[in-house]
């Protein structure tokens, strides 16, 4: 937990779910910089800046762990987030700081945005595609008097980032960098007609990979333009289902792995696939991918937005398939994989299998042997390895 000092108070913040081994903060210098800009204390030359009028509709986009929404809760902002975990972190921080949970309206990136926005605050995401999609979706609600400010670390703001703001919202300038953070000031141009978002995108897999499935990707979902080589290796080494099976595509992304399992199961197998992810964009992608490929009527699908497998009862599944991420925004961490593996072990029935693909250098075999007591190599190439662990 960390304490964020802002103009109107200090706040105890934490990522979600809490993990004592995870030392990453729930906010960074770019969040602080934006809050100082809003209250008029961010001037660099000693001259006070004018505070931003927050009396209208305030929308916070991409608030990674709720720091901005919690600090601005007195203005009853709308938070738009792709992340279920970020939404839960926001709820938990509001409660921890004794703030009315209704002070922040939580929307996902798939929800209808507010009809009018007077202050638009954008935490620049890692994905340029997600930024493009969200700016397109929010642009109709922006008017000539809307204050638009983006924020991010200097490593996250590029020429391409600024061009998106300019093309979709209006003329853009950047601030000086402070503690490696930078602000984006954008002036809405009502004459711009950026049109609808170009997302989602679709592509076809080669015929020799999972039978040539059609894949749909909403903006921000991993491997949006083509199949990544790790998932390709996993698709080439999926287990054969010989009877009724409940399988989980954990961290499903666009859902290609779970859809391939359902397609390969065949009539009479009674396969049920649960697509689980914390990204609203991913779940929407998985739903579209599954629907586009029309698996046989015996294949059933469930789509679970949440914290890993926490929404499933212990001992309720036979197979978990996983390509775990090893980044949390810009930070490299094994915390996500560690929690996914532990959740899989709890959710699997005795004799059930966790099958994982990952980069060789990540050493997942060590983690799996410690957790399951066993781990075998199913397949490998110079960069990736497919591992199997059985719950005893």
NORSULVEN-V96977 format. One line per field, one symbol per residue. phi: phi as a letter, one per 40 degrees, with the letter a starting at -180 (. if undefined). psi: psi as a letter, one per 30 degrees, with the letter a starting at -180 (. if undefined). burial: + if it has 9 or more other ideal C-beta (glycine too) atoms within 8 Angstrom, else -. A space follows every 10 residues. Layout:
phi: ???
psi: ???
burial: ???
This chain:
phi: .bbccbdbib bcbacbccbc ccccccaacc ccdccccccg bcccbgcdcc cccbcccbbb bgccbgcccc cbdcbfcbbb bcbccccccc dccccccgbd cccbccbccc cccdcbbcbb bbcdcccccc cdccccccdc ccbdcccbbb aacdcbbbdc ccccdccbbi dbbbcccbfg babbbbbdbc ccbcgccccc bbabcdccbf ggccbbbcdg cdfcbacccc cdccccbccc cbadbbbbcc gcfcgccccc cccccgdgcf cbbbcbaccc cccccccccc cccfdddccb bbbbcicfbc cbcdgbbbab babccbbbfc ccaccccdcc cccccccccd gcbbbbbacd ccgccccccc cbgaabccaa bdbbbbbbbb cc
psi: kljkjlegak kjlllklkjf fjgklglafe eeeeeeeegg ggkfgfkklk lkjgfajkkj kgjeggeeee fgffgilkkj kfkeeeeeee eeeeeeghkk fffkkkklff lkllfkkekj kjjklejeee eeeeeeefef fklfgkkjkl kllfffjlee eeeeeeeeea kkllllkkhg llljkkjkjf fkifalkfll lllkllfgjh ghlkkkklkf kkhfflklfe eeeeffhkkk kfakkjlkjk hfbfgeeeee eeefelkffh kkkkjklfke eeeeeeeeee effhllffkk kkjjkaibgf fklkhflfkk kkiklgkjcf kkkgeeeeee eeeeeefklk flkkkkklke ffhfeeeeee efglklkell afelkklkkk k.
burial: -+-+-+---- ++++++---- -----++-++ ++++++++++ -++-----+- -+-+--++++ ++++++++++ +++---++++ ++++++++++ +++++-+-+- --++-++++- --+---++++ +++++--+++ +++++++++- +++--+++++ ++++-++--- ++-+++-+++ -+-++--+-- ++++++-+-- -+------++ +++-+---++ ++++++++++ +-++--+-++ +++++-++-- +---++++++ ++++++++++ +++++---+- ++++++++++ ++++++++++ -++-+--++- +-+++++++- -+----++++ ++++-++--- --+-++++++ +++++-+++- -+++++++++ -+-++-+++- ++-++-+-+- ---+++++++ +-
